[in-house]
Amino acid sequence: MNRRKTLGRSLVVLALLAAVYGAAVVLVSDQYYQLMLTLVAVWAIMGISWNVLSGYSGLVSFGHAAFFGLGAYTVALGSVHFSLSPWLTIPAAGLVGAAAGILVGLPTFRLRGHYFALAMLAYPLALLYVFEWLGYQEVAMPMRREAPALYMQFADARVLSMIAGLLLVAAIVASLLIETSRFGMALIAIKQNELAAEGAGIETRKWKLRAIAISGGIAGMVGGFYAVVLIVVTPPSVFGMLTSAQALIVALFGGIGTVWGPVIGAAFLIPLSETLHAELGNVLPGIQGVVFGVAIVGVILLAPEGIFWRIRDMLQARKAPVEPAPAEPAPADRPMPDNVVPIPAGGRDGASGGAGTGGRVMLEVRGVSKNFGGLRAVREVSFTVPEGAVIGIIGPNGAGKTTLFNCLNGFQIPSAGEVLFEGQNLVGLPPSAVCRKGIGRTFQVARPFTRLSVLENVLVGAYAGAADDATAERNAREALTLVGLGGSADRIAGGLANKEQRLMELARALAGKPKLLLLDETLAGLGAAEVEDMVNVIRRLSRTGLTIVIIEHTMQAMVRLADRFIVLDHGALLAEGRPQDVTRDPAVIEAYLGKRWRERA
Ligand SMILES: Nc1ncnc2c1ncn2[C@@H]1O[C@H](COP(=O)(O)OP(=O)(O)OP(=O)(O)O)[C@@H](O)[C@H]1O
């Protein structure tokens, strides 16, 4: 699998970097430049910490100084009050940072976007004042004449640089393991589209809490080490705005969402700002802040995602223009490959349009209503979906179709009523849990994870129904083959045409091995020939026994796809029955096409 290959290649790069850093530490004799090497590693680690939460999951944090400062004070106070060795208290600072991460994440993950970023800003500010009130304006690490090495006090500054290098290697390995695993995929999926990620079975809150715990842990640990390097800890130096900003800026400058970004950012910006500070600090105090400010403006203008991505995109563009994948025959025309197991067990036989309507009830919707303030978007809707059936939900714009879907898969909680899936009430379950029970869903507006490959997009859905990574990949590839995208697995999703994006979404929903598939306007925006292809794919899925509920405006396609129609109008069930009967129903014609059409009918 290419993620494993990526990990292998990254470890080779890491070995090279470690060798260069180690050589620099050994060769540089000047104490000042030794300190600079240590600081590059410290801020690279801090950038990696920021990246693990904010770079991967997109939850921008302006508050990483909180974890860093708590780590620094853990080590400083441990040394002052209990004579504890930093060899013990630095790992403890990591645990303090992780615990703080969870405590901060629990309330703050309720907020989204700018609100999250601003709320994060409050934590280090509050801690800064708390530590000042507690009288810790300046805590100095006591000098230890006996056993100085036990307290990380070395005559040779190179030892501290080496320890910093080792901590950096550990942080890079941790970050790489996240980046190339199900964990990283979940975070990237959250970043690109949190709703789609939930709908694909990812427990977004759980993954975000894990990310902030690890991120806080790394920041706490490096904060603890920073106390040893600086010797004196003050609230502004560890909880101050510049600390959070530096973490963010080195990551942003080097490249967000990749472990190499913070390393590149720190390697450029820290020596630059430190040198300027040393040379011009007397004349221009605060020159570091200016360097970081200019860096951030430059990056926003020239390479908004950071240097790493800019260079990677340029190299890829130079390599070759992206070639479209070889055209595959229309999926419905091909025999099903031997290695593709039909997704659900079931007995649907032959074409859609009759089978599966009399089987066991798979889904029962009982009196579901959904109100938005005074607006009754869905009104006491009840219907059943037999196993293996294809049910079409139709109705004019604003009739409540999507809201009804949202109530079925947990995006919205009905104001009243029950949704029974195989006899179990789903009301109150989050979308990820509904997905894992066997309900897959696609969206009215395609929600691809654009930076991921087609295979990775589908893998995100496959994790919901697979115990291990190998099974997830097999299920993802099967799903891609089923929809006819087997040859496009390695293409970047952002480059797909509309129909391919729809097919990929379908594959993502299928890869979780659902028993019931909810398709929300899967044919929207497609041309006639594309609609035809898509209809063939859906019919073929239906023939495997999969139960399908589909919302669609394109009546012609729906008549050919559905066994039964459910017609909604102003949120209420207007009619239900076989397509040929429903389409002749005067009430339906009036609701759908207006009075004029009913008179003509
Ligand atoms: N989150 C919300 N808050 C307030 N009103 C909403 C919300 N979601 C939907 N509505 C309203 O509920 C009604 C039903 O909307 P819904 O999107 O479910 O209809 P629809 O049948 O899917 O329409 P379309 O075919 O245009 O997608 C509309 O009047 C819509 O404006």
The ligand as an SDF file (V2000), in Angstrom:
LIG
                    3D

 31 33  0  0  0  0  0  0  0  0999 V2000
  -31.0300   23.7770    9.0080 N   0  0  0  0  0  0  0  0  0  0  0  0
  -32.1400   24.3700    8.6100 C   0  0  0  0  0  0  0  0  0  0  0  0
  -32.6250   25.4310    9.2610 N   0  0  0  0  0  0  0  0  0  0  0  0
  -33.7680   26.0390    8.8800 C   0  0  0  0  0  0  0  0  0  0  0  0
  -34.5130   25.6420    7.8290 N   0  0  0  0  0  0  0  0  0  0  0  0
  -34.0880   24.5780    7.1260 C   0  0  0  0  0  0  0  0  0  0  0  0
  -32.8810   23.8950    7.4720 C   0  0  0  0  0  0  0  0  0  0  0  0
  -32.7120   22.8600    6.5890 N   0  0  0  0  0  0  0  0  0  0  0  0
  -33.7460   22.9200    5.7380 C   0  0  0  0  0  0  0  0  0  0  0  0
  -34.5750   23.9360    6.0550 N   0  0  0  0  0  0  0  0  0  0  0  0
  -35.8260   24.2820    5.3930 C   0  0  0  0  0  0  0  0  0  0  0  0
  -36.6320   23.1150    5.4170 O   0  0  0  0  0  0  0  0  0  0  0  0
  -37.3600   22.9940    4.2030 C   0  0  0  0  0  0  0  0  0  0  0  0
  -37.0660   21.6480    3.5590 C   0  0  0  0  0  0  0  0  0  0  0  0
  -35.7340   21.6880    3.0450 O   0  0  0  0  0  0  0  0  0  0  0  0
  -35.0470   20.4330    2.3620 P   0  0  0  0  0  0  0  0  0  0  0  0
  -33.6910   20.8630    1.9700 O   0  0  0  0  0  0  0  0  0  0  0  0
  -35.1880   19.2650    3.2460 O   0  0  0  0  0  0  0  0  0  0  0  0
  -35.9530   20.2200    1.0720 O   0  0  0  0  0  0  0  0  0  0  0  0
  -35.6580   19.3570   -0.2000 P   0  0  0  0  0  0  0  0  0  0  0  0
  -36.9400   18.6940   -0.5400 O   0  0  0  0  0  0  0  0  0  0  0  0
  -34.4980   18.4870    0.0170 O   0  0  0  0  0  0  0  0  0  0  0  0
  -35.3280   20.4880   -1.2490 O   0  0  0  0  0  0  0  0  0  0  0  0
  -34.3500   20.4620   -2.5170 P   0  0  0  0  0  0  0  0  0  0  0  0
  -34.9560   19.5180   -3.4850 O   0  0  0  0  0  0  0  0  0  0  0  0
  -34.3800   21.8700   -2.9990 O   0  0  0  0  0  0  0  0  0  0  0  0
  -33.0340   20.0310   -2.0030 O   0  0  0  0  0  0  0  0  0  0  0  0
  -36.9710   24.1670    3.3320 C   0  0  0  0  0  0  0  0  0  0  0  0
  -37.9400   25.1770    3.4960 O   0  0  0  0  0  0  0  0  0  0  0  0
  -35.6480   24.6270    3.9150 C   0  0  0  0  0  0  0  0  0  0  0  0
  -35.4370   25.9980    3.7130 O   0  0  0  0  0  0  0  0  0  0  0  0
  1  2  1  0
  2  3  1  0
  2  7  2  0
  3  4  2  0
  4  5  1  0
  5  6  2  0
  6  7  1  0
  6 10  1  0
  7  8  1  0
  8  9  2  0
  9 10  1  0
 10 11  1  0
 11 12  1  0
 11 30  1  0
 12 13  1  0
 13 14  1  0
 13 28  1  0
 14 15  1  0
 15 16  1  0
 16 17  2  0
 16 18  1  0
 16 19  1  0
 19 20  1  0
 20 21  2  0
 20 22  1  0
 20 23  1  0
 23 24  1  0
 24 25  2  0
 24 26  1  0
 24 27  1  0
 28 29  1  0
 28 30  1  0
 30 31  1  0
M  END
$$$$
